[in-house]
């Protein structure tokens, strides 16, 4: 029987060029190279290494020297917004919707076991083939390590290694938060070892956590502090990733909370970042194209408004087409432009904002301005007479419209950059890590960090009741994170860290999630069985049963 090769390396790799209308870092697939004589020059080694950025770009789908196309992690159709935002309490059930969009909005992952290997789509969101790419990244690391130092003149070998390690660490990080622990090849000597390649069993959570930690640590030590091309990875971004990872896993990994605090101290010591506070509503203005890579941004995905989602057109950002109702009008009843003036109707409101979340905002919270709770309807006759409001919820629409990344150009898709790491997140993570480490009420520094984020949003400081214990302070942070990082692809991970995924989903959606993590597709489990391995189809952390129980009581 011909075996499906899931974690084996690829035959060829992709050659990249760097180009963008904004002169930012933008890897594009250009072609393929023959592995028999590749790489040998500095340029070839550079192209070889930078292929690892491709899963972190936004085209409709991508490939890396293989026939299997994949969703990138930041493409709205199948990336982190689909995996971590849609099935969270930030999004209401899309009751008027269909297919896997409806299922994910219900946090219903039952159909995921039927997902197929050879293709991806909005109804077949399968990231398992990326395990083969992890093997490829490991092979690239091994090859780079053996390269002659003397051939590198315009870029250092250690920088390229740092970039590949960070890309591999991020790949493992995202896959772990989608599926739970997965088998991955992280040692160069195992790339062609059939015994390792066929060992399709879940590693322990601690083991997979350690792989991510090691890659992030290597990246911190080897990446440059700053780069000329905005969007190319730096040691600061690696520190941010390490801080996030250690906060997520600190409950079961000794010293991880301390490591998270050390990452904060290192980032704070650079004096490179602060909260963006310009304009009447800094939170709204921060996401506009004119403020790309502002003082708050540690890392972002640099997007091009002229890009169309093809392999060679650069990063594009099609979120607004997936969040705008298909009857939204460009103008209001008086002919004035609406937020959809440049774009017009969307494809359908696949993504929404839960009305319960909207109603939970303090009336003074400026962050609520990125949510539209009504819109003018284009009835197809050229006349605008109707406005869709909360009275139509459950009948004409199911949730409100996210307008965090405003449509500013007369192009098919948006040109807004997508934030990957912000200083506001560093502040809130520091405060959370501190109380989790101390297991006590927060320090003045931790409270001040949260208040700084709140004050930027126009809110008062936290109350004494919210800061007089570890538990109430953590509750305040979780609520703060819902509003601060709405539609930045973090929510489900946050909820699992707080062990409240089931509870808060049920409160908003009316149903509990079917699983804590997405179950593995049947074909993967069957392949493992053909190797004599027992690959567990589902995974949950130790606190999941308690979370589910509280959700239903």
TITORNU-206503 format. One record per residue (C-alpha): residue in one letter; y, x, z. Coordinates in steps of 0.1 Angstrom, whole numbers, padded with zeros to 4 digits, always signed. Layout:
BEGIN
AYXZ/...
***
This chain:
BEGIN
X+0000+0000+0000/X+0034+0013-0009/X+0054+0018+0023/X+0090+0007+0026/X+0109+0037+0037/X+0135+0026+0063/X+0145+0058+0081/X+0137+0084+0055/X+0164+0104+0038/X+0179+0096+0004/X+0172+0114-0029/X+0208+0120-0038/X+0241+0117-0021/X+0275+0105-0033/X+0304+0126-0043/X+0338+0115-0029/X+0373+0119-0039/X+0403+0113-0016/X+0430+0092-0030/X+0453+0063-0020/X+0486+0049-0031/X+0498+0057+0005/X+0484+0092+0005/X+0462+0083+0034/X+0425+0092+0038/X+0405+0070+0016/X+0370+0081+0005/X+0357+0065-0027/X+0323+0068-0044/X+0327+0088-0076/X+0291+0096-0087/X+0260+0114-0077/X+0249+0150-0075/X+0215+0166-0081/X+0200+0176-0048/X+0182+0206-0063/X+0213+0227-0065/X+0236+0209-0040/X+0256+0220-0021/X+0266+0256-0026/X+0304+0257-0028/X+0330+0247-0002/X+0340+0217-0023/X+0304+0206-0026/X+0298+0209+0011/X+0330+0190+0018/X+0319+0162-0005/X+0285+0163+0010/X+0299+0158+0045/X+0325+0132+0037/X+0299+0108+0022/X+0293+0100+0059/X+0326+0081+0060/X+0315+0055+0034/X+0300+0030+0059/X+0334+0030+0076/X+0353+0020+0045/X+0359-0015+0032/X+0345-0024-0002/X+0325-0056-0007/X+0294-0035-0003/X+0287+0002-0005/X+0258+0026-0013/X+0251+0062-0006/X+0228+0075-0032/X+0203+0047-0029/X+0196+0014-0046/X+0202-0005-0013/X+0238-0018-0009/X+0251-0024+0025/X+0280-0041+0043/X+0304-0016+0057/X+0312-0020+0094/X+0348-0031+0088/X+0343-0056+0060/X+0349-0091+0074/X+0319-0107+0055/X+0293-0087+0074/X+0309-0061+0097/X+0321-0060+0133/X+0341-0092+0130/X+0311-0111+0119/X+0288-0095+0144/X+0310-0093+0175/X+0339-0118+0170/X+0323-0149+0153/X+0295-0153+0179/X+0319-0148+0208/X+0340-0172+0229/X+0370-0163+0208/X+0357-0185+0180/X+0349-0222+0180/X+0318-0236+0164/X+0325-0242+0127/X+0312-0277+0128/X+0325-0286+0093/X+0309-0254+0079/X+0276-0243+0066/X+0249-0216+0063/X+0249-0184+0084/X+0287-0188+0090/X+0279-0219+0110/X+0250-0203+0127/X+0269-0172+0138/X+0298-0194+0151/X+0271-0211+0173/X+0258-0177+0184/X+0226-0187+0168/X+0206-0157+0155/X+0173-0175+0149/X+0175-0170+0111/X+0180-0133+0114/X+0143-0126+0115/X+0141-0139+0079/X+0167-0115+0066/X+0155-0094+0036/X+0157-0057+0031/X+0168-0053-0005/X+0201-0070-0006/X+0230-0082+0016/X+0253-0112+0014/X+0272-0136+0037/X+0238-0152+0044/X+0217-0120+0046/X+0236-0097+0071/X+0211-0069+0075/X+0222-0036+0089/X+0187-0021+0094/X+0188-0001+0062/X+0215+0020+0078/X+0187+0037+0098/X+0179+0056+0066/X+0216+0066+0065/X+0214+0080+0100/X+0185+0102+0088/X+0206+0113+0059/X+0235+0122+0082/X+0211+0142+0103/X+0199+0160+0072/X+0236+0167+0063/X+0242+0182+0097/X+0212+0204+0094/X+0223+0216+0060/X+0259+0223+0072/X+0247+0242+0102/X+0229+0266+0078/X+0258+0271+0055/X+0275+0305+0051/X+0307+0305+0071/X+0323+0328+0045/X+0324+0301+0018/X+0348+0279+0038/X+0385+0287+0032/X+0405+0255+0031/X+0386+0236+0057/X+0365+0247+0086/X+0327+0243+0088/X+0331+0230+0124/X+0355+0203+0114/X+0331+0190+0088/X+0303+0191+0113/X+0325+0173+0138/X+0332+0145+0113/X+0296+0140+0104/X+0286+0139+0141/X+0313+0113+0149/X+0302+0092+0119/X+0266+0094+0130/X+0275+0086+0166/X+0295+0055+0154/X+0267+0044+0132/X+0242+0046+0161/X+0268+0029+0184/X+0273-0001+0162/X+0237-0005+0154/X+0228-0004+0192/X+0254-0031+0199/X+0241-0053+0171/X+0203-0050+0177/X+0198-0031+0209/X+0180+0003+0209/X+0165+0013+0175/X+0144+0042+0163/X+0166+0069+0147/X+0161+0104+0135/X+0187+0127+0152/X+0170+0161+0150/X+0171+0181+0117/X+0135+0192+0121/X+0123+0156+0121/X+0139+0146+0088/X+0107+0153+0069/X+0083+0147+0098/X+0061+0118+0090/X+0049+0113+0126/X+0086+0109+0137/X+0096+0088+0106/X+0067+0064+0112/X+0073+0061+0149/X+0090+0027+0146/X+0093+0017+0183/X+0124+0010+0203/X+0136+0040+0223/X+0149+0033+0258/X+0185+0022+0262/X+0191+0055+0281/X+0178+0075+0252/X+0199+0059+0225/X+0229+0060+0248/X+0224+0098+0251/X+0223+0102+0213/X+0257+0086+0210/X+0271+0106+0239/X+0259+0139+0223/X+0275+0131+0189/X+0308+0121+0205/X+0308+0151+0227/X+0303+0174+0197/X+0331+0157+0178/X+0355+0161+0207/X+0348+0198+0208/X+0350+0205+0170/X+0374+0181+0154/X+0411+0190+0150/X+0437+0175+0173/X+0458+0163+0144/X+0453+0159+0106/X+0476+0155+0076/X+0457+0126+0061/X+0461+0095+0083/X+0428+0078+0088/X+0407+0110+0089/X+0389+0114+0122/X+0404+0135+0150/X+0393+0148+0184/X+0415+0121+0200/X+0396+0094+0182/X+0364+0110+0194/X+0377+0109+0229/X+0385+0072+0225/X+0350+0065+0212/X+0335+0084+0241/X+0357+0065+0266/X+0346+0032+0251/X+0309+0042+0251/X+0309+0055+0287/X+0326+0023+0299/X+0300+0002+0282/X+0270+0022+0295/X+0283+0033+0329/X+0263+0008+0349/X+0230+0025+0340/X+0242+0061+0332/X+0253+0084+0361/X+0287+0099+0358/X+0297+0079+0327/X+0326+0061+0345/X+0339+0095+0355/X+0336+0107+0320/X+0356+0077+0308/X+0384+0085+0332/X+0383+0121+0321/X+0388+0109+0285/X+0418+0089+0296/X+0433+0120+0313/X+0428+0141+0282/X+0444+0115+0259/X+0473+0109+0283/X+0480+0146+0286/X+0487+0148+0248/X+0517+0125+0251/X+0510+0114+0216/X+0506+0077+0223/X+0524+0048+0240/X+0526+0011+0236/X+0545-0001+0206/X+0576-0019+0219/X+0599-0024+0189/X+0613-0057+0177/X+0616-0092+0193/X+0578-0095+0195/X+0563-0060+0194/X+0527-0074+0195/X+0534-0093+0162/X+0553-0065+0145/X+0527-0039+0154/X+0503-0052+0128/X+0528-0054+0099/X+0524-0028+0071/X+0557-0012+0078/X+0544-0002+0112/X+0510+0013+0101/X+0500+0042+0123/X+0527+0035+0148/X+0529+0052+0182/X+0502+0030+0197/X+0476+0037+0170/X+0450+0064+0177/X+0430+0055+0147/X+0431+0028+0120/X+0414+0020+0087/X+0440+0026+0061/X+0441-0002+0035/X+0456-0005+0001/X+0471-0038-0010/X+0462-0031-0046/X+0425-0026-0038/X+0400-0052-0050/X+0368-0045-0031/X+0352-0024-0059/X+0336+0009-0052/X+0365+0030-0067/X+0396+0010-0056/X+0400+0021-0020/X+0399+0002+0013/X+0409-0034+0010/X+0413-0061+0037/X+0402-0096+0026/X+0404-0112+0061/X+0431-0138+0053/X+0409-0153+0025/X+0383-0160+0051/X+0406-0174+0078/X+0428-0196+0057/X+0418-0232+0051/X+0411-0241+0014/X+0439-0267+0015/X+0467-0246+0030/X+0500-0249+0012/X+0523-0221+0002/X+0554-0242+0012/X+0562-0268+0038/X+0576-0303+0032/X+0611-0289+0026/X+0599-0262+0002/X+0602-0234+0026/X+0576-0206+0025/X+0547-0209+0049/X+0526-0179+0061/X+0505-0184+0030/X+0533-0182+0005/X+0520-0151-0013/X+0483-0160-0011/X+0481-0198-0011/X+0448-0214-0003/X+0419-0194+0013/X+0383-0197+0003/X+0375-0216+0035/X+0382-0212+0072/X+0350-0192+0079/X+0367-0176+0109/X+0389-0195+0134/X+0404-0192+0168/X+0390-0214+0196/X+0415-0240+0206/X+0403-0234+0242/X+0414-0198+0239/X+0448-0209+0225/X+0453-0233+0253/X+0445-0206+0279/X+0476-0185+0270/X+0505-0185+0294/X+0534-0202+0277/X+0554-0169+0279/X+0526-0148+0263/X+0541-0135+0230/X+0506-0127+0217/X+0499-0163+0211/X+0523-0161+0181/X+0496-0145+0160/X+0477-0179+0161/X+0488-0208+0139/X+0479-0241+0155/X+0490-0262+0126/X+0496-0259+0088/X+0509-0278+0058/X+0483-0292+0034/X+0483-0288-0003/X+0468-0320-0015/X+0464-0308-0051/X+0492-0330-0066/X+0521-0306-0061/X+0534-0326-0032/X+0534-0316+0004/X+0533-0345+0028/X+0507-0338+0054/X+0505-0313+0083/X+0471-0304+0098/X+0474-0304+0136/X+0453-0304+0168/X+0448-0342+0162/X+0425-0332+0133/X+0403-0309+0152/X+0366-0317+0148/X+0375-0338+0117/X+0394-0317+0092/X+0391-0283+0109/X+0375-0268+0139/X+0398-0241+0152/X+0432-0225+0147/X+0442-0198+0122/X+0444-0161+0131/X+0476-0147+0115/X+0475-0113+0133/X+0475-0094+0100/X+0502-0113+0080/X+0501-0116+0042/X+0531-0095+0032/X+0524-0087-0005/X+0520-0107-0036/X+0485-0093-0041/X+0450-0109-0040/X+0442-0092-0007/X+0461-0078+0023/X+0474-0043+0027/X+0475-0043+0065/X+0457-0014+0082/X+0429-0025+0106/X+0432-0009+0141/X+0402+0010+0154/X+0417+0025+0185/X+0449+0016+0203/X+0467+0029+0234/X+0466-0006+0250/X+0428-0003+0249/X+0429+0031+0266/X+0451+0016+0294/X+0428-0014+0300/X+0397+0008+0298/X+0411+0032+0323/X+0418+0004+0348/X+0383-0011+0343/X+0365+0023+0346/X+0384+0031+0378/X+0373+0000+0397/X+0338+0001+0384/X+0335+0037+0396/X+0351+0031+0430/X+0335-0003+0435/X+0366-0013+0453/X+0400-0029+0448/X+0421-0012+0421/X+0445+0016+0427/X+0483+0012+0420/X+0477+0032+0388/X+0451+0009+0375/X+0472-0022+0383/X+0502-0006+0366/X+0482+0001+0335/X+0472-0036+0331/X+0508-0047+0339/X+0522-0025+0313/X+0501-0043+0286/X+0510-0077+0301/X+0547-0069+0303/X+0548-0059+0266/X+0535-0094+0259/X+0563-0110+0280/X+0542-0117+0310/X+0548-0111+0347/X+0527-0086+0367/X+0493-0096+0379/X+0493-0117+0411/X+0482-0103+0445/X+0451-0126+0442/X+0442-0109+0409/X+0444-0074+0424/X+0430-0078+0459/X+0394-0071+0450/X+0372-0055+0423/X+0358-0089+0412/X+0392-0107+0406/X+0406-0076+0389/X+0378-0074+0365/X+0381-0111+0357/X+0418-0105+0349/X+0409-0076+0327/X+0383-0096+0307/X+0408-0124+0301/X+0435-0098+0291/X+0411-0082+0266/X+0404-0116+0249/X+0441-0120+0241/X+0450-0084+0235/X+0421-0075+0211/X+0416-0108+0194/X+0401-0102+0160/X+0397-0065+0165/X+0359-0068+0166/X+0353-0061+0203/X+0347-0094+0221/X+0309-0097+0222/X+0305-0061+0234/X+0330-0068+0261/X+0313-0100+0272/X+0279-0082+0274/X+0295-0054+0295/X+0307-0080+0319/X+0274-0099+0317/X+0292-0131+0308/X+0282-0135+0271/X+0261-0166+0276/X+0284-0182+0302/X+0317-0179+0283/X+0301-0188+0249/X+0286-0220+0264/X+0320-0228+0279/X+0337-0226+0245/X+0310-0234+0220/X+0290-0259+0241/X+0258-0240+0235/X+0243-0207+0249/X+0235-0179+0225/X+0200-0178+0212/X+0197-0141+0219/X+0218-0114+0236/X+0212-0091+0206/X+0203-0099+0170/X+0165-0100+0166/X+0150-0076+0141/X+0139-0089+0107/X+0102-0097+0102/X+0097-0071+0075/X+0108-0043+0098/X+0084-0054+0125/X+0056-0057+0100/X+0063-0022+0086/X+0060-0008+0121/X+0027-0027+0125/X+0014-0010+0094/X+0020+0023+0111/X+0001+0011+0142/X+0033+0006+0162/X+0045-0023+0183/X+0082-0028+0175/X+0096-0054+0198/X+0115-0079+0177/X+0141-0089+0204/X+0159-0070+0230/X+0181-0079+0260/X+0196-0060+0289/X+0184-0065+0325/X+0212-0089+0334/X+0206-0113+0305/X+0184-0138+0324/X+0210-0141+0351/X+0238-0146+0325/X+0217-0174+0308/X+0209-0190+0341/X+0246-0192+0352/X+0255-0206+0318/X+0233-0236+0322/X+0240-0243+0359/
***
